[in-house]
Amino acid sequence: MRYRLTFVAGVAVGYVLGSRAGRGRYEQLKKSALQVAHNPAVRNTAETAAQQSRQIAGRAYHAVSVKVGDRMPDSVSDRVRSLRTRNSDGALDDDWGTSNT
């Protein structure tokens, strides 16, 4: 429910800002957002956060699987295993949607 409320609030704010500001302001906001998104400091911070979250998720999965044992659903085990496979370089290759670019 919290996510629905957040989504609806975001749509409402976007609609109000978009309808009042007009196309020129929209283009200006879009350009600013792209500049922020392409900023190397922002990208590095986002990549660091993604790597840390992967590590924390892996530790959490391990802790839960130790406590749960064989009762862990195969679908969860398979998904985690598929996300953390090694590529040809021996490095962890994941499917979390992050990139180093």
Phi and psi restraints in degrees (value plus and minus 20) as a CYANA .aco file:
   2 ARG   PHI     -81.6   -41.6
   2 ARG   PSI     -60.5   -20.5
   3 TYR   PHI     -89.5   -49.5
   3 TYR   PSI     -56.2   -16.2
   4 ARG   PHI     -84.3   -44.3
   4 ARG   PSI     -63.7   -23.7
   5 LEU   PHI     -82.9   -42.9
   5 LEU   PSI     -62.5   -22.5
   6 THR   PHI     -83.0   -43.0
   6 THR   PSI     -63.0   -23.0
   7 PHE   PHI     -83.0   -43.0
   7 PHE   PSI     -66.5   -26.5
   8 VAL   PHI     -83.2   -43.2
   8 VAL   PSI     -60.9   -20.9
   9 ALA   PHI     -84.0   -44.0
   9 ALA   PSI     -60.3   -20.3
  10 GLY   PHI     -83.9   -43.9
  10 GLY   PSI     -62.4   -22.4
  11 VAL   PHI     -83.4   -43.4
  11 VAL   PSI     -62.6   -22.6
  12 ALA   PHI     -83.9   -43.9
  12 ALA   PSI     -65.6   -25.6
  13 VAL   PHI     -84.0   -44.0
  13 VAL   PSI     -62.7   -22.7
  14 GLY   PHI     -81.9   -41.9
  14 GLY   PSI     -60.6   -20.6
  15 TYR   PHI     -84.7   -44.7
  15 TYR   PSI     -66.3   -26.3
  16 VAL   PHI     -83.9   -43.9
  16 VAL   PSI     -67.2   -27.2
  17 LEU   PHI     -84.4   -44.4
  17 LEU   PSI     -60.6   -20.6
  18 GLY   PHI     -87.1   -47.1
  18 GLY   PSI     -60.0   -20.0
  19 SER   PHI     -94.6   -54.6
  19 SER   PSI     -51.3   -11.3
  20 ARG   PHI    -103.6   -63.6
  20 ARG   PSI     -57.0   -17.0
  21 ALA   PHI    -101.2   -61.2
  21 ALA   PSI     -53.3   -13.3
  22 GLY   PHI      68.2   108.2
  22 GLY   PSI     158.2   198.2
  23 ARG   PHI     -86.9   -46.9
  23 ARG   PSI     -57.9   -17.9
  24 GLY   PHI     -80.9   -40.9
  24 GLY   PSI     -65.4   -25.4
  25 ARG   PHI     -87.0   -47.0
  25 ARG   PSI     -56.9   -16.9
  26 TYR   PHI     -79.8   -39.8
  26 TYR   PSI     -66.4   -26.4
  27 GLU   PHI     -83.3   -43.3
  27 GLU   PSI     -58.0   -18.0
  28 GLN   PHI     -85.1   -45.1
  28 GLN   PSI     -64.1   -24.1
  29 LEU   PHI     -84.7   -44.7
  29 LEU   PSI     -59.3   -19.3
  30 LYS   PHI     -83.1   -43.1
  30 LYS   PSI     -64.3   -24.3
  31 LYS   PHI     -82.9   -42.9
  31 LYS   PSI     -62.5   -22.5
  32 SER   PHI     -84.1   -44.1
  32 SER   PSI     -62.3   -22.3
  33 ALA   PHI     -83.9   -43.9
  33 ALA   PSI     -60.5   -20.5
  34 LEU   PHI     -85.6   -45.6
  34 LEU   PSI     -58.8   -18.8
  35 GLN   PHI     -83.1   -43.1
  35 GLN   PSI     -62.4   -22.4
  36 VAL   PHI     -85.5   -45.5
  36 VAL   PSI     -63.5   -23.5
  37 ALA   PHI     -85.5   -45.5
  37 ALA   PSI     -50.3   -10.3
  38 HIS   PHI    -112.2   -72.2
  38 HIS   PSI     -21.4    18.6
  39 ASN   PHI     -86.1   -46.1
  39 ASN   PSI     106.2   146.2
  40 PRO   PHI     -78.1   -38.1
  40 PRO   PSI     -55.8   -15.8
  41 ALA   PHI     -85.5   -45.5
  41 ALA   PSI     -60.9   -20.9
  42 VAL   PHI     -86.9   -46.9
  42 VAL   PSI     -63.4   -23.4
  43 ARG   PHI     -84.1   -44.1
  43 ARG   PSI     -62.0   -22.0
  44 ASN   PHI     -84.3   -44.3
  44 ASN   PSI     -61.3   -21.3
  45 THR   PHI     -84.3   -44.3
  45 THR   PSI     -61.7   -21.7
  46 ALA   PHI     -84.8   -44.8
  46 ALA   PSI     -61.2   -21.2
  47 GLU   PHI     -86.9   -46.9
  47 GLU   PSI     -60.5   -20.5
  48 THR   PHI     -82.3   -42.3
  48 THR   PSI     -63.8   -23.8
  49 ALA   PHI     -82.8   -42.8
  49 ALA   PSI     -59.4   -19.4
  50 ALA   PHI     -85.5   -45.5
  50 ALA   PSI     -62.2   -22.2
  51 GLN   PHI     -84.7   -44.7
  51 GLN   PSI     -63.1   -23.1
  52 GLN   PHI     -83.5   -43.5
  52 GLN   PSI     -59.7   -19.7
  53 SER   PHI     -87.5   -47.5
  53 SER   PSI     -54.9   -14.9
  54 ARG   PHI     -83.0   -43.0
  54 ARG   PSI     -63.0   -23.0
  55 GLN   PHI     -84.3   -44.3
  55 GLN   PSI     -63.9   -23.9
  56 ILE   PHI     -85.3   -45.3
  56 ILE   PSI     -60.8   -20.8
  57 ALA   PHI     -83.4   -43.4
  57 ALA   PSI     -60.0   -20.0
  58 GLY   PHI     -83.9   -43.9
  58 GLY   PSI     -62.5   -22.5
  59 ARG   PHI     -86.3   -46.3
  59 ARG   PSI     -60.4   -20.4
  60 ALA   PHI     -84.5   -44.5
  60 ALA   PSI     -61.8   -21.8
  61 TYR   PHI     -81.3   -41.3
  61 TYR   PSI     -63.8   -23.8
  62 HIS   PHI     -82.7   -42.7
  62 HIS   PSI     -65.6   -25.6
  63 ALA   PHI     -82.1   -42.1
  63 ALA   PSI     -61.8   -21.8
  64 VAL   PHI     -88.8   -48.8
  64 VAL   PSI     -62.2   -22.2
  65 SER   PHI     -87.3   -47.3
  65 SER   PSI     -50.8   -10.8
  66 VAL   PHI     -85.6   -45.6
  66 VAL   PSI     -61.6   -21.6
  67 LYS   PHI     -96.8   -56.8
  67 LYS   PSI     -57.0   -17.0
  68 VAL   PHI    -104.0   -64.0
  68 VAL   PSI     -55.9   -15.9
  69 GLY   PHI      50.7    90.7
  69 GLY   PSI    -152.5  -112.5
  70 ASP   PHI     -93.4   -53.4
  70 ASP   PSI     -26.9    13.1
  71 ARG   PHI    -100.6   -60.6
  71 ARG   PSI     -23.4    16.6
  72 MET   PHI     -86.5   -46.5
  72 MET   PSI     105.6   145.6
  73 PRO   PHI     -79.5   -39.5
  73 PRO   PSI     121.5   161.5
  74 ASP   PHI     -80.8   -40.8
  74 ASP   PSI     -52.6   -12.6
  75 SER   PHI     -83.3   -43.3
  75 SER   PSI     -57.8   -17.8
  76 VAL   PHI     -89.7   -49.7
  76 VAL   PSI     -66.5   -26.5
  77 SER   PHI     -80.4   -40.4
  77 SER   PSI     -64.6   -24.6
  78 ASP   PHI     -84.3   -44.3
  78 ASP   PSI     -60.7   -20.7
  79 ARG   PHI     -85.1   -45.1
  79 ARG   PSI     -65.1   -25.1
  80 VAL   PHI     -84.7   -44.7
  80 VAL   PSI     -62.9   -22.9
  81 ARG   PHI     -81.5   -41.5
  81 ARG   PSI     -60.3   -20.3
  82 SER   PHI     -90.2   -50.2
  82 SER   PSI     -47.7    -7.7
  83 LEU   PHI     -96.4   -56.4
  83 LEU   PSI     -45.0    -5.0
  84 ARG   PHI    -140.0  -100.0
  84 ARG   PSI      44.7    84.7
  85 THR   PHI    -124.0   -84.0
  85 THR   PSI     138.2   178.2
  86 ARG   PHI    -113.2   -73.2
  86 ARG   PSI     118.6   158.6
  87 ASN   PHI    -108.1   -68.1
  87 ASN   PSI    -193.1  -153.1
  88 SER   PHI     -86.3   -46.3
  88 SER   PSI     -42.1    -2.1
  89 ASP   PHI    -103.4   -63.4
  89 ASP   PSI     -25.1    14.9
  90 GLY   PHI      67.2   107.2
  90 GLY   PSI     -23.0    17.0
  91 ALA   PHI    -104.0   -64.0
  91 ALA   PSI     137.0   177.0
  92 LEU   PHI     -88.4   -48.4
  92 LEU   PSI     107.3   147.3
  93 ASP   PHI    -130.6   -90.6
  93 ASP   PSI      99.5   139.5
  94 ASP   PHI    -138.9   -98.9
  94 ASP   PSI     150.1   190.1
  95 ASP   PHI    -140.1  -100.1
  95 ASP   PSI      22.1    62.1
  96 TRP   PHI    -112.7   -72.7
  96 TRP   PSI     -22.7    17.3
  97 GLY   PHI      66.5   106.5
  97 GLY   PSI      -2.5    37.5
  98 THR   PHI    -124.4   -84.4
  98 THR   PSI     140.7   180.7
  99 SER   PHI    -164.2  -124.2
  99 SER   PSI     144.0   184.0
 100 ASN   PHI    -117.0   -77.0
 100 ASN   PSI      -7.6    32.4
